[in-house]
């Protein structure tokens, strides 16, 4: 299991301060919409230079097949190690994207977003008319068939997604908190220990690390579960 630290603070300076504090640790950095829209590719490059850590670009691409595939190729050309797109964009979009990336000698890890961890069961039912776990497994199956490397899901769908596809099919799980931590805007949260037991390949932690009095100690606490 690998840890992705979400660089979701308000300013470039704040995020880069976190990067510097966590230098030398075995982790990934996640750059999402907020930071990418504000700071762009220069920020991605600066995080890589300062940390040497692999980058997960969390933009959740969702568009028609050709547009998504072109965007994915542009991301890959920038050397990002992992990115994601929405499974709800459809099988044709996922297949077109993977075909477009197949021309590369080395491509990024590509994940499909299933059910956002901010959804409650009732909210998800309103939109998708299915229970979360049922829909997440179905979307992950479509992604697996389209040749993607894994799925973004909550910790609680991880085992079922692997069982329905292949144990090597990756699961990346946001919404991970230390015991007793605030859920904030997440609904389906879990501890690093529960994530480890669920065989998650990657976990994402943001505020529990970013807002800690000692971010490095918080990362070491999370990493200790992996050992």
N, C-alpha and C positions, 0 to 999 in steps of 0.2 A: 504494500500500500504506500502511495506517495501523497505528500501534502502539497496542495496548491494554496498559496497565500494570496487572497484577493486584494489588489491594490485599489481600494474604493474610497480613499480619503479625498477631500475636496480639492486639494491643490497638488500640483506637480511636486513642489518642495516637500510637502508632508509625505507623499508616497515614496519619493526618493530617499527620504530620511529613514523610512522603514526598510527599504532595500539595503541601505548601508548598515543598519543595525543587524540585519539578518545575514550578512555576508558570510560565505563559507559553509552554510548549512545545506543539507541535502533536501532541497525542496524545489518546487516550481512557483512561478509567479503568474497569477491570473490577471489579465487586463480586460476589463469589461467595457460596456458601452459608455458609462459615465466618464471614465478616464480617457478612453480612446477618442470620443467626440471632443473632449476638451483639449487633448494634447497631441493626438495623432501618432503617425509612424515614428516621429522623432522621439517620442516618449518610449515607445516599444524598444527602439534601438538603444536608448540611454539605460533602460532597465537591464537589457542584456549585457551591455558593456560594464555596468557597475556591479552586476551580480554574477555573470557567467552562468546563470540558471536558465533552464528551458522555460519557454513562454507558452501559456495557454491563452489564446485570444478568444474571448467569450463574447462573440457578437451575435450568435444565434441567427445565422442567415436564414431568411425565409422569403423566397421569391419564385418566379417562374424558373423552369429548368436552366435555360441558357444564361440568364442573369446570375443565378446562384453559382453555376459552374464557373463563369468568368470571374466572379468575386473570389471564389475559392482558389482559383489559379493565381490570382493576384496576391492572396494571402500566402500561398505556398512559395511564391517567388520572393517574398520578403524573409523567408527562412524561419517562420514561426513553426514551433514543434507540434502544436496541437490547436485545433479550432473546432467549432461546432456549427451545426445547422439544425433547423427544426424538422423533426420527422413529419410533422403535420403539413410540410410543404409537398409531401407526396413521394411515392416510390420513383416516379419518373425524374423528379428533381434530384433525388439522392443518387440514382443510377447515372444520370447525366454528369453530375459533379464528380463521381468516382471515375467515370470514363475520361473526363477532361484531365484529371490528375494523373491518370495512368501513363501519360507521356513523360512524366518526370522520373529521373533516376532515383530520387529520394523524395517522398512526399510526407506531409505532416500526418499525425494521427487525426482521424476525422470521427467526430462523435455526433450522434443524433439526440437532440433534446426531446424528451418524452413529455412528462408532466412537470411543470414548474413546481418547485418545492414551496412556493408561496400559496399554492392552491390548497384550500380545505376540501374535504370530500364533497360537500354540498356545492361549493363554487365550481368545482371541476365538472360535476354532474350537470350543472346548468349549461355549460359550454359544450361538453363532449357527449353528454347523455350516456355516459358509461362510468363505472367505478374507476378510480385512479389506477389501481393495480392491473385491472383488465386492459385498460387502454395503454398503459405503459408497456406491458408485455407485448401487445399487438404492434405498437409502434417500433419497439426494439426489434421484433421479428422482421418487420419490413426493412429496417435499417441493416440488419444482419444479411438479409437476402440481397440487398443492394450493394453489399461489399464494404460497408462502413466498419470501423474498428470497434465501436462501442456505443454506449448510450449514456446520456445524462439523466439521472433519476434520483429519487430520494434513497436513503439508506434502506428503507423498508421494501423497496422493489428490487434491490440488487440481486439477491439470491434467486428470485423467481425469474428474472431476466436471463441470468446465466443458465439456469436449468432449462429454459425454453429455447435456448440458442446453442451456446458453446461456452464452456467455462473460461475459454480464452477471450471471449467477447468482453471487452472492458466495460466497467461501470465507473462513472465519475459522479460523486455525490456531494452536492452543496448542502447547506443547512446543518453543518456540524458544529456543535457547541460543547463546551466543557460542562460537566455535571453542575446543574443549578444555574447555568447561564441563561440570559434572556433570549427568547425566540425572535424578538424584534418583528420584522415583516415576514418571517418564515412561518410555515405551519407545520411541516413534517420534519422536525429536527431530531438529531441523535447525537450521542457522544462519540468521540473517536473509538472508544472500546466497542461500542455497538457496531460501528462501521467496520471495524476489523473483523468482528464475528460474522458480519454480513458479506465478507469477502469483497468489499469495495476495493477497486484498484487505485482510485484517486479520491481524496476528500478535499473539499474546499472550505477554508476557514477565513473569515474576514474580520469582523469586529472583535471576536474574542482575542485576536492577536493584535490588530491595529490599535485598539483602545486599551490594551493591557499596560499596566505601569512599567512592565519589563517585557516587551514583545519577544525578545530572544528567549527568555525563560518560558514564555507561553508556547513558542514553537517547540522547544526542547521537551516540554511536557507532552505535547501532541505526538512528537516523534517517538517518545518513549514507549507508546502503545504499540508501535510497529515492530519493536525489537523482540 
